[in-house]
Amino acid sequence: MDAEQIRSMRAANPFRPFRLWLKDGRQFDVLRPLHVAIAENGSRVLVASGSETASWFSPEDVAAAEMIVHPTPILAREGAA
């Protein structure tokens, strides 16, 4: 994956949360646009994955990305009456 693809997901309007899967098996959920930063030259990505945790990696380390779909509550699906 390249930095522009990640920038595009971050800039989506409306923003949709997404997950980045790294080639080493790690995964990072990006729940808000401010949770991910990309170096101006596109060489590094920073993901804040907790209140005090952040990880740096290269865009080339990203194996896949997917939108996070939050499940609909069961009562809403069944049309609680």
Z-matrix of the N, CA and C atoms (Angstrom, degrees):
N
C 1 1.451
C 2 1.527 1 107.14
N 3 1.312 2 116.06 1 151.90
C 4 1.458 3 118.13 2 177.80
C 5 1.533 4 110.25 3 -113.14
N 6 1.330 5 114.98 4 166.81
C 7 1.458 6 121.48 5 -175.79
C 8 1.525 7 111.99 6 -60.33
N 9 1.324 8 118.49 7 -35.23
C 10 1.465 9 120.79 8 -178.50
C 11 1.524 10 111.64 9 -64.80
N 12 1.320 11 118.09 10 -34.52
C 13 1.464 12 120.62 11 177.45
C 14 1.527 13 110.50 12 -65.34
N 15 1.332 14 116.21 13 -40.65
C 16 1.463 15 120.03 14 178.93
C 17 1.527 16 109.71 15 -68.80
N 18 1.328 17 117.18 16 -41.75
C 19 1.475 18 120.54 17 176.76
C 20 1.528 19 110.77 18 -58.84
N 21 1.317 20 116.26 19 -40.64
C 22 1.460 21 121.05 20 -179.24
C 23 1.529 22 111.01 21 -63.24
N 24 1.330 23 117.53 22 -42.17
C 25 1.466 24 120.24 23 178.14
C 26 1.525 25 110.47 24 -66.23
N 27 1.331 26 117.04 25 -38.78
C 28 1.466 27 120.98 26 179.29
C 29 1.527 28 111.12 27 -66.31
N 30 1.325 29 117.65 28 -34.25
C 31 1.472 30 121.92 29 -175.19
C 32 1.529 31 113.50 30 -89.26
N 33 1.320 32 118.12 31 -2.05
C 34 1.469 33 120.73 32 -177.70
C 35 1.534 34 110.34 33 -54.62
N 36 1.330 35 115.08 34 140.10
C 37 1.457 36 120.50 35 179.45
C 38 1.523 37 109.04 36 -129.80
N 39 1.326 38 118.94 37 107.78
C 40 1.453 39 124.97 38 7.05
C 41 1.534 40 111.07 39 -77.14
N 42 1.326 41 115.51 40 154.51
C 43 1.459 42 121.09 41 177.78
C 44 1.516 43 109.59 42 -66.22
N 45 1.329 44 115.82 43 137.85
C 46 1.469 45 121.70 44 174.94
C 47 1.522 46 107.74 45 -121.74
N 48 1.341 47 117.90 46 124.30
C 49 1.463 48 120.30 47 179.36
C 50 1.534 49 110.48 48 -55.41
N 51 1.331 50 115.36 49 145.75
C 52 1.462 51 119.46 50 -179.94
C 53 1.519 52 111.15 51 -141.64
N 54 1.316 53 115.21 52 162.93
C 55 1.464 54 123.20 53 -179.62
C 56 1.522 55 108.07 54 -118.92
N 57 1.319 56 115.76 55 134.13
C 58 1.460 57 121.86 56 174.39
C 59 1.523 58 108.34 57 -105.72
N 60 1.322 59 116.30 58 126.66
C 61 1.459 60 123.00 59 176.75
C 62 1.523 61 107.90 60 -103.95
N 63 1.330 62 116.68 61 123.23
C 64 1.453 63 120.34 62 178.87
C 65 1.521 64 110.56 63 -91.10
N 66 1.314 65 115.86 64 157.24
C 67 1.464 66 121.63 65 -178.82
C 68 1.527 67 112.27 66 -61.87
N 69 1.338 68 117.55 67 -24.71
C 70 1.464 69 120.27 68 179.98
C 71 1.531 70 112.57 69 -86.09
N 72 1.338 71 117.41 70 4.25
C 73 1.458 72 121.60 71 176.29
C 74 1.523 73 114.49 72 99.67
N 75 1.324 74 117.83 73 -13.85
C 76 1.469 75 119.19 74 177.86
C 77 1.528 76 109.70 75 -70.16
N 78 1.323 77 115.16 76 154.50
C 79 1.458 78 120.50 77 176.37
C 80 1.522 79 108.58 78 -137.44
N 81 1.329 80 115.07 79 147.10
C 82 1.458 81 121.65 80 -178.74
C 83 1.517 82 109.14 81 -133.15
N 84 1.327 83 116.12 82 126.42
C 85 1.455 84 121.42 83 175.75
C 86 1.521 85 108.91 84 -90.86
N 87 1.317 86 116.18 85 128.38
C 88 1.462 87 122.52 86 176.91
C 89 1.526 88 105.83 87 -107.29
N 90 1.327 89 115.54 88 100.03
C 91 1.460 90 120.74 89 -173.56
C 92 1.522 91 113.21 90 -91.70
N 93 1.333 92 116.75 91 -17.35
C 94 1.469 93 122.75 92 178.15
C 95 1.525 94 108.15 93 -142.70
N 96 1.323 95 117.59 94 150.24
C 97 1.468 96 119.50 95 -179.20
C 98 1.526 97 113.44 96 -56.93
N 99 1.325 98 116.94 97 -32.93
C 100 1.461 99 119.87 98 -178.61
C 101 1.529 100 113.11 99 -74.96
N 102 1.323 101 117.66 100 -4.54
C 103 1.465 102 120.99 101 178.89
C 104 1.522 103 112.93 102 -83.57
N 105 1.328 104 117.49 103 -1.84
C 106 1.466 105 120.35 104 178.98
C 107 1.532 106 109.19 105 -136.06
N 108 1.328 107 114.81 106 138.45
C 109 1.467 108 120.91 107 176.63
C 110 1.521 109 107.78 108 -132.10
N 111 1.309 110 115.87 109 145.22
C 112 1.466 111 121.74 110 179.53
C 113 1.514 112 107.70 111 -124.15
N 114 1.325 113 116.14 112 130.06
C 115 1.456 114 120.20 113 178.08
C 116 1.522 115 109.33 114 -55.90
N 117 1.322 116 116.33 115 145.95
C 118 1.464 117 121.12 116 -177.79
C 119 1.527 118 111.91 117 -53.94
N 120 1.335 119 116.91 118 -37.72
C 121 1.467 120 120.19 119 -179.78
C 122 1.532 121 112.31 120 -85.03
N 123 1.345 122 117.43 121 -0.29
C 124 1.458 123 121.57 122 175.95
C 125 1.510 124 115.11 123 79.17
N 126 1.320 125 117.55 124 9.29
C 127 1.465 126 119.79 125 -174.21
C 128 1.521 127 114.45 126 -83.44
N 129 1.325 128 117.93 127 -21.51
C 130 1.461 129 121.63 128 -176.32
C 131 1.520 130 110.71 129 -139.70
N 132 1.333 131 114.52 130 150.36
C 133 1.464 132 122.53 131 176.83
C 134 1.526 133 107.08 132 -123.84
N 135 1.310 134 116.62 133 137.64
C 136 1.461 135 122.35 134 176.00
C 137 1.521 136 107.54 135 -118.65
N 138 1.337 137 116.04 136 127.21
C 139 1.464 138 120.57 137 176.78
C 140 1.522 139 108.17 138 -121.25
N 141 1.323 140 116.17 139 125.14
C 142 1.460 141 121.99 140 173.45
C 143 1.515 142 107.24 141 -85.11
N 144 1.328 143 116.20 142 116.46
C 145 1.463 144 119.02 143 -174.38
C 146 1.522 145 112.79 144 -116.41
N 147 1.297 146 116.40 145 18.71
C 148 1.458 147 121.72 146 177.64
C 149 1.507 148 108.28 147 179.21
N 150 1.300 149 116.37 148 177.56
C 151 1.460 150 118.73 149 -176.91
C 152 1.520 151 112.38 150 -65.43
N 153 1.321 152 118.07 151 -26.31
C 154 1.460 153 121.16 152 -179.78
C 155 1.518 154 112.69 153 -133.89
N 156 1.316 155 117.73 154 18.96
C 157 1.457 156 121.29 155 -176.34
C 158 1.521 157 110.40 156 -123.35
N 159 1.314 158 115.28 157 133.28
C 160 1.462 159 120.89 158 176.17
C 161 1.522 160 107.91 159 -143.75
N 162 1.313 161 116.23 160 150.36
C 163 1.463 162 121.23 161 -179.63
C 164 1.514 163 110.35 162 -131.57
N 165 1.326 164 115.61 163 136.96
C 166 1.462 165 123.09 164 175.32
C 167 1.510 166 108.86 165 -103.13
N 168 1.321 167 117.15 166 142.50
C 169 1.465 168 121.47 167 173.20
C 170 1.518 169 108.88 168 -160.59
N 171 1.306 170 115.44 169 167.92
C 172 1.459 171 121.58 170 178.66
C 173 1.528 172 109.37 171 -86.52
N 174 1.322 173 118.77 172 144.90
C 175 1.471 174 119.76 173 176.17
C 176 1.530 175 111.83 174 -56.45
N 177 1.317 176 117.23 175 -30.01
C 178 1.461 177 120.95 176 179.21
C 179 1.526 178 112.16 177 -67.96
N 180 1.350 179 116.86 178 -16.91
C 181 1.469 180 121.19 179 177.25
C 182 1.528 181 112.12 180 -77.41
N 183 1.333 182 117.44 181 -11.50
C 184 1.465 183 121.55 182 -177.34
C 185 1.534 184 109.03 183 -83.15
N 186 1.330 185 114.95 184 119.36
C 187 1.466 186 120.98 185 179.90
C 188 1.521 187 111.16 186 -85.12
N 189 1.341 188 116.61 187 -34.65
C 190 1.468 189 120.26 188 -176.60
C 191 1.518 190 109.91 189 -160.91
N 192 1.312 191 114.95 190 161.17
C 193 1.461 192 122.40 191 174.60
C 194 1.512 193 107.71 192 -138.06
N 195 1.323 194 115.78 193 145.47
C 196 1.459 195 119.90 194 178.17
C 197 1.512 196 109.59 195 -145.44
N 198 1.309 197 116.33 196 148.96
C 199 1.447 198 121.22 197 174.90
C 200 1.532 199 107.69 198 -72.85
N 201 1.316 200 116.00 199 143.32
C 202 1.461 201 120.69 200 178.20
C 203 1.523 202 107.32 201 -91.42
N 204 1.303 203 115.83 202 122.92
C 205 1.454 204 121.77 203 178.94
C 206 1.518 205 107.18 204 -106.04
N 207 1.325 206 115.55 205 116.98
C 208 1.461 207 119.93 206 179.14
C 209 1.524 208 108.66 207 -81.32
N 210 1.320 209 116.86 208 131.27
C 211 1.464 210 118.94 209 -179.10
C 212 1.522 211 111.59 210 -64.47
N 213 1.299 212 115.47 211 146.61
C 214 1.454 213 122.28 212 176.48
C 215 1.528 214 108.35 213 -79.37
N 216 1.325 215 118.89 214 134.93
C 217 1.469 216 120.03 215 178.28
C 218 1.528 217 111.14 216 -56.24
N 219 1.318 218 116.60 217 143.36
C 220 1.465 219 122.05 218 -176.51
C 221 1.528 220 111.46 219 -57.04
N 222 1.342 221 117.97 220 -44.56
C 223 1.469 222 119.90 221 -178.03
C 224 1.525 223 110.88 222 -61.77
N 225 1.286 224 118.01 223 -39.11
C 226 1.464 225 120.71 224 179.89
C 227 1.523 226 109.81 225 -67.71
N 228 1.330 227 117.96 226 -38.05
C 229 1.466 228 121.51 227 179.38
C 230 1.512 229 111.18 228 -65.04
N 231 1.346 230 115.59 229 -40.03
C 232 1.458 231 119.60 230 -175.98
C 233 1.532 232 111.79 231 -83.79
N 234 1.316 233 117.20 232 -4.29
C 235 1.467 234 120.62 233 179.29
C 236 1.513 235 111.67 234 65.19
N 237 1.328 236 115.72 235 61.86
C 238 1.468 237 121.23 236 -177.82
C 239 1.527 238 110.46 237 -49.60
N 240 1.297 239 114.53 238 128.63
C 241 1.460 240 119.46 239 -178.20
C 242 1.501 241 111.16 240 -120.28
